[in-house]
Amino acid sequence: MPDDPTTDDTDGAPATDGPATDDPERAPVTAELPDSVMNVTGVDHITLIGSNEADTVEFYRDVLGMPLVLRQPNLDAPHMSHLFFDPGDGRLLSFFVQDEQQSNPAPQRAGVGAVHHLAFSIDAGEFREIREALDEYGQQYNEFDRGAFHSLYTSDHNGLTIELAADAYHIPDDRRGEVMATAQKHRVEDGSEYVKDEHLASALEALGIPVEPTDLPDAPTGAGGIE
């Protein structure tokens, strides 16, 4: 059972951002570029330590549907292979693997500096079909309505929590940060613990973006891992 992405790693208590008010002593939440040393232009790739090639390809290609687009030696440790997968948005996800490394499906317990979970976007219009395909494949998962999005939680062959997330509304990719920052503002004004469906809708409306809900099934709200 993967760790629940909504709990605090230290004691398992539900995560909270404290009172739903803006604290002037905390970093402001805004989509504006910060006054920083530099600005990155996006995520190029994320690299994880994997187990072996066969198990890695089976899950990320054969279950999640990511093409394996590049295989080469790990340039810093040539005895390992470096596999690159395409999640579908122009970014890459890669793994360092060795054939002799066995997969370990036991739940991971993330500590400081570790990866807690990976979240991948899925098409809201295909949400039901994806759920049925996972059932048919025998891949266990849990389903939750997170307010601003709707997610399936499963785990890979090494116990890493994988989230498959569909937005509750159509959000232009180039305005996602702006929409989320505005929804956060509305959440705080509403006194809510987290961004809900109505906060996202009101953010889109305030920004002059068409408010177009996606077709997602009903699901429980809350937290949990895989049975």
C-alpha positions in Angstrom: 0.0 0.0 0.0 1.6 3.3 -1.0 1.8 6.2 1.3 -1.2 8.5 1.3 -0.1 11.7 -0.5 -2.4 13.8 1.7 -0.8 12.9 5.0 2.2 14.3 6.9 5.1 11.9 6.6 6.2 12.4 10.2 3.1 11.1 12.0 0.5 10.1 9.5 -1.8 13.0 10.5 -3.8 14.7 7.8 -1.8 17.4 6.1 -3.0 20.9 6.6 -1.9 24.4 5.5 -3.2 25.8 8.8 -5.9 28.4 9.0 -7.2 29.5 5.6 -5.8 33.0 5.9 -2.8 34.7 4.3 0.1 34.8 6.7 2.4 37.8 5.9 5.3 36.0 7.3 5.0 33.1 4.8 5.9 33.1 1.2 3.1 34.6 -0.9 1.2 32.4 -3.3 1.2 34.0 -6.7 1.6 33.1 -10.4 4.0 36.1 -10.8 7.6 35.4 -11.5 9.7 35.9 -8.4 12.6 38.3 -8.1 15.1 35.5 -8.3 18.6 34.7 -9.5 17.2 33.1 -12.6 14.0 31.6 -14.0 13.8 28.1 -15.4 11.5 27.5 -18.4 10.0 24.2 -17.4 10.7 20.6 -16.4 13.0 18.9 -18.8 13.1 15.4 -17.2 12.9 13.7 -13.8 15.2 10.8 -13.1 14.5 8.0 -10.6 16.6 5.1 -9.4 14.8 2.1 -10.8 15.2 -1.6 -10.5 15.5 -3.7 -13.7 14.6 -2.8 -17.2 12.0 -5.5 -17.8 9.8 -4.5 -14.8 10.3 -0.8 -15.5 9.2 -1.1 -19.1 6.3 -3.4 -18.1 4.8 -0.8 -15.8 5.6 2.6 -17.4 5.2 1.5 -21.0 2.7 -1.4 -20.9 0.5 -0.2 -18.0 0.7 3.7 -18.2 1.3 3.8 -21.9 4.5 5.8 -22.1 6.7 5.1 -25.1 10.3 4.1 -24.3 12.0 6.8 -26.4 15.7 6.5 -25.4 18.0 3.8 -24.0 21.7 4.5 -23.3 24.3 4.0 -20.6 24.1 6.1 -17.4 26.9 8.4 -18.4 28.0 8.7 -14.7 27.8 5.0 -14.0 28.1 3.1 -17.4 27.3 -0.3 -15.8 23.7 1.0 -15.5 21.2 1.6 -18.3 19.3 5.0 -18.5 15.8 4.6 -19.8 13.7 7.6 -21.0 9.9 7.5 -21.3 7.6 10.1 -22.8 4.6 10.9 -20.6 3.0 12.8 -23.5 3.6 16.5 -22.8 7.1 16.9 -24.2 8.8 16.3 -20.9 10.6 13.1 -20.1 10.7 10.6 -17.2 13.8 8.5 -16.8 15.2 5.6 -14.7 18.6 4.2 -13.9 18.3 0.4 -14.0 20.4 -2.7 -13.7 19.2 -6.2 -14.8 20.4 -7.7 -11.5 18.4 -5.3 -9.3 15.1 -6.9 -8.1 11.9 -4.9 -7.9 10.5 -4.3 -4.4 6.7 -3.7 -4.4 6.6 -3.0 -0.7 5.2 0.5 0.2 7.9 3.2 0.3 8.3 5.4 3.3 9.5 8.7 2.0 11.9 10.8 4.1 13.3 14.3 3.7 14.6 14.7 0.2 12.9 11.6 -1.2 10.2 11.3 -3.9 6.8 11.1 -2.3 4.7 10.3 -5.4 4.6 11.0 -9.2 1.4 12.5 -10.6 0.5 12.1 -14.3 -2.2 13.9 -16.2 -5.0 11.8 -17.8 -7.8 12.8 -20.1 -11.0 13.4 -18.1 -13.0 12.1 -21.0 -11.2 8.7 -20.7 -11.3 8.5 -16.9 -13.9 5.7 -16.9 -12.1 3.7 -19.6 -8.8 4.0 -17.8 -10.4 2.8 -14.6 -11.9 -0.2 -16.4 -8.5 -1.0 -18.1 -6.7 -1.0 -14.8 -9.4 -3.4 -13.4 -9.0 -5.7 -16.4 -5.2 -5.6 -16.0 -5.5 -6.4 -12.3 -3.8 -3.1 -11.2 -5.1 -2.1 -7.8 -6.0 1.5 -7.2 -8.0 3.9 -5.1 -10.1 6.7 -6.4 -10.8 10.1 -4.8 -12.4 13.4 -5.6 -9.8 16.0 -4.6 -12.0 19.0 -5.4 -9.9 20.7 -8.2 -9.1 17.4 -9.7 -10.1 13.7 -9.6 -7.4 11.1 -9.0 -6.7 7.4 -9.2 -3.8 6.3 -6.9 -1.9 3.1 -7.6 1.8 2.1 -7.2 4.6 0.9 -9.5 6.6 -2.3 -9.3 8.8 -0.7 -6.6 6.1 0.6 -4.3 6.3 4.2 -5.5 2.9 5.9 -5.4 1.6 6.9 -8.8 -1.3 9.4 -9.1 -3.4 9.6 -12.3 -5.1 13.0 -12.2 -7.9 14.5 -14.3 -8.8 18.2 -13.9 -12.4 19.0 -12.8 -12.4 21.8 -15.4 -10.7 22.5 -18.7 -7.6 24.6 -17.9 -5.3 26.0 -20.6 -1.8 24.7 -20.0 -0.2 28.2 -20.4 -2.5 29.6 -17.7 -2.4 26.8 -15.2 -0.3 28.6 -12.6 -2.4 31.7 -12.8 -5.6 29.6 -12.4 -4.3 27.8 -9.4 -3.0 30.9 -7.7 -6.4 32.6 -8.1 -8.2 29.5 -6.8 -5.9 29.6 -3.8 -7.0 33.2 -3.2 -10.6 32.2 -3.4 -10.0 29.3 -1.0 -8.4 31.6 1.6 -11.3 34.0 1.3 -13.8 31.2 1.7 -12.0 29.8 4.8 -11.7 26.4 3.2 -8.9 23.8 4.1 -8.3 23.0 0.4 -9.2 24.2 -3.1 -12.6 22.9 -4.0 -14.6 22.6 -7.2 -16.3 26.0 -6.7 -13.0 27.8 -6.1 -11.6 26.5 -9.4 -14.8 27.5 -11.2 -14.7 31.0 -9.7 -11.0 31.4 -10.5 -11.7 30.6 -14.2 -14.5 33.0 -14.3 -12.5 35.8 -12.7 -9.7 35.3 -15.2 -12.1 35.4 -18.2 -11.5 31.8 -19.1 -14.5 29.7 -20.1 -15.9 27.6 -17.2 -16.1 24.2 -18.8 -16.5 21.3 -16.3 -15.1 17.9 -17.4 -17.2 14.7 -17.2 -15.9 12.9 -14.2 -17.7 10.2 -12.1 -18.7 10.7 -8.5 -16.0 9.5 -6.0 -15.4 9.8 -2.3 -13.3 12.6 -0.9 -10.6 11.8 1.5 -7.4 9.8 1.7 -6.3 6.2 1.5 -3.9 3.8 0.0 -4.3 0.6 -1.9 -6.0 -2.3 -0.2 
